Amino acid sequence: MGRVKFRYSVAGFSALRRGSEARAAVTAAARVIAARAGEGFDVEERVGGSRARAYVKPTTPEARQAAADHALERAAGGGV
């Protein structure tokens, strides 16, 4: 069997991390966590300089209190 050469491309990996598939995967995972956390959590997605990001944020006072009581950590701990 022949040897496989791998050429690392910073621009290529950066484009992969910011691409539509990466954004969809990150957003889907954040939506699962927001649903597990309960009512009052919303998902915000952003594409930064090097990667796609999604944040689960509390939008109500009750959700902020739940976040302070580690609701997001418990929701994420169930696996995505």
CORGI-V944225 format. One record per residue. N is the residue number from 0. PSI is psi as a letter, one per 40 degrees, with the letter a starting at -180 (999 if undefined). D_FIRST is the distance of its C-alpha to the first C-alpha in Angstrom with 2 decimals. Layout:
n;psi;d_first
N;PSI;D_FIRST
N;PSI;D_FIRST
This chain:
n;psi;d_first
0;h;0.00
1;i;3.82
2;i;6.80
3;h;9.27
4;h;12.80
5;h;15.73
6;h;19.15
7;h;22.07
8;h;24.95
9;d;28.23
10;d;29.93
11;d;27.22
12;d;27.24
13;d;31.02
14;d;31.29
15;d;29.09
16;d;31.35
17;e;34.43
18;i;33.37
19;d;35.13
20;d;32.51
21;d;32.82
22;d;36.60
23;d;36.70
24;d;34.64
25;d;36.76
26;d;39.98
27;d;39.21
28;d;38.59
29;d;41.84
30;d;43.75
31;d;42.70
32;d;43.95
33;d;47.15
34;d;47.83
35;d;47.37
36;d;49.64
37;a;52.48
38;i;55.03
39;e;55.53
40;h;51.99
41;i;50.49
42;h;47.11
43;h;46.92
44;i;43.79
45;i;43.13
46;h;40.48
47;a;40.65
48;d;39.29
49;e;35.77
50;i;35.49
51;i;37.19
52;i;39.59
53;h;41.83
54;i;44.85
55;h;46.91
56;i;50.50
57;h;53.74
58;e;56.29
59;i;59.29
60;d;61.27
61;d;60.27
62;d;56.58
63;d;57.08
64;d;58.69
65;d;55.89
66;d;53.35
67;d;55.45
68;e;55.23
69;f;51.40
70;d;50.95
71;d;47.87
72;d;46.21
73;d;46.96
74;d;45.73
75;d;42.41
76;e;42.02
77;e;41.64
78;i;38.11
79;999;37.27
